[in-house]
Structures are given as structure tokens and as C-alpha cells.
Amino acid sequence: MCESCGGSAGVNDSDPRGRGVSRRTLLAGTGLGLGLGLLGLGLPAAQAATLRNGAWCNPALGYFPNGGHFGAPRGGGSHAGQDITNSTGTAVYAAAGGTVIRRGWGGGLPARTGNAIVISHGNGQYTYYGHLNAYRVSLNQRVSAGQRIGDMGATGNVTGPHLHFETHSGGLGAVVNPVSFMAARGVDLGGGWSSIDPDARGQRVRAIQYLLNQRGYGLQIDGWLGPTSTGAVKNFQSGNGLVADGQVGPKTWPKIIYSLRQGANGNHVRALQTALNKRSAGLVVDGDFGSVTNTAVRNFQSVNRLVVDGLAGAVTWRALVG
């Protein structure tokens, strides 16, 4: 984890360019971070729900190391982000759409070290990705949510490879707890299933629509979880013993997905291809799980340190839609 990953020192926002397994806390799939995060933010349920709109996603897969949490004592200050540990080369993705405003040592922020990227998402919101082994985007580049922007590494003052992830709200330098911030936006930073609410938009919604169409719902694939698509989700939930709230979250995702491998064909494969494209796969969405899609699945599994077997099962789906 970070030996020195910055405190909460302020930054002038007017110039935006100015390992051990025994130590780990496995959070993937538990939903623990999500529930605690919403409580930590203190948001009313209705207000929190409006933020789970599909615009945000998990920046990296891994585990939370001991002492790598937000606010932990660090070098006379406090830890400004959340560490996510995995091996060097693990994929790092943009947590939301925006513009790369800094790309360099420490991201140009005080008390940070290592190769880093800062993305501006508008409305005073920024994300920081530290200790990268490699960059995959350029300065001033526009990026989309889920686009691969770098590789996890151990550059700077660290004890091992990990992503140091920060969220800033209200201006660059106004750090907030990343686990709570992302949880309020439907993302379990610990690696669990995402939560997508009615009226959400984006690629994951397209995937949901394709998955429902595989079951005969006949939805328009428009990427909007509007009244018709929400009604279909509720109908599916009712038929599968779930609370019919229209939210595709940790209870609904495992039931709505299909376990797929090479040779499959249909709308469920289109859903998989759409989810892979959100993670920079660049596939033609044709519903054919042929050799090209098989390679894309295996590549995704490899760069996220999953079992590389070409099977798009629950573990791979959870990482794709997280």
C-alpha cells in the first residue's frame, strides 16, 4: 500500500492543470462497502437513489489492504484515498466520463508520488488514479466511463503494486471518502455488483435490455431504463421472487445474467458484447460468441486477474458491470 499517499491539503481549483494475502480484506461480492458507504454519506434514500444512474463504474479490481483506507494516519496527515491492491499491469478504468486534466508524477497534487492521472467530471468532481505502471490515455483526452486509462503499478513511495484512488467533490483538493462516494453512485468499490436505478442510461442499461430481450420482452435497445424497461425489470423481479423495485442491483444481476461461452448466439451474447465494449473491447455487437468475442472475454479476464477460461460466468459478469 501507499507509504505516503497524500493528505487533504487544498489545491487551487482555478488552474486544473497547475501484498500479502494474510493482510487482505476481501470485499468483492459482499455488498458491504455499498451499504456502509450510503450510511457514511448520510444521504436520504431518495437523494442517494438519484445518483445510481449508471454514470459511474468501478476503476479497478482487487482487495482493500490493511491500513489503505481513507483517513488512515499517513506521514503526519491522513490517507486521502482508498487503496485497491492487485498485481502490476491490472487494468485501471475511468470511474466516469470526463477529461484527463493532469497526467504526471503525483498528478501535480501535494504529498502524492508515482505516475498519476486526474480526471475532471464536471460540477466540481474529480477522480485521481495513483502509482500507475503505464498510461493509456493522453493529457486533455476525453474519456468515457469504463475506458481503460492505465495499468496498476508500484511507482512512487509504496510497499507494493496497487491503485491509489481518490474522489474529490466541490473542487480539486476537496477529498471525500471514495467508498462512500462511489457507493452512493451505485458502485461497490470492493468489487461487488453495481446498482442501476430506474431512469439510468448507458451501456449497462443496454446490456440489461438485451438480457431481458433474450427472455422475450421485446424492448427497444436505447440505453434508457425508462418506464417500459423499468416495467420489464419489475416483471422479471416478480417472476423470480425478488422485490419488484426496478433496480438492477446485487439481487437482480445474478439472476438476469447468463453463463456464456464460445458457440452461444443471441441477445444474451449481445449483452455480453455491450458490457465488454464499456471496458474498451471494441466488438461488433452481433450476438455471435465466436473467436473474436472469446478473445475479448479472455483478455478482459487476464487484465483483471481473473481465471482465464473464456467462460462469461457470474465472476466475469460482476467485474464487467461493476
Secondary structure, 3 states (H helix, E strand, C coil): CECCCCCCCCCCCCCCCCCCHHHEECCCCCCHHHHHHHHHHCCCHHHHHCCCCCCECCCCCCEEECCCCCCCEECCEECCCEEEECCCCCEEECCECEEEEEEEEHHHCCCCCCEEEEEEEECCEEEEEECEEEECCCCCCEECCCCEEEEEECCCCECCCEEEEEEEECCCCCEECHHHHHHCCCCCCCCCCCCECCCCECHHHHHHHHHHHHCCCCCCCCCECCHHHHHHHHHHHHHCCCCCCCCECCCCHHHHCCCECCCCECHHHHHHHHHHHHCCCCCCCCCECCHHHHHHHHHHHHHCCCCCCCCECHHHHHHHHC
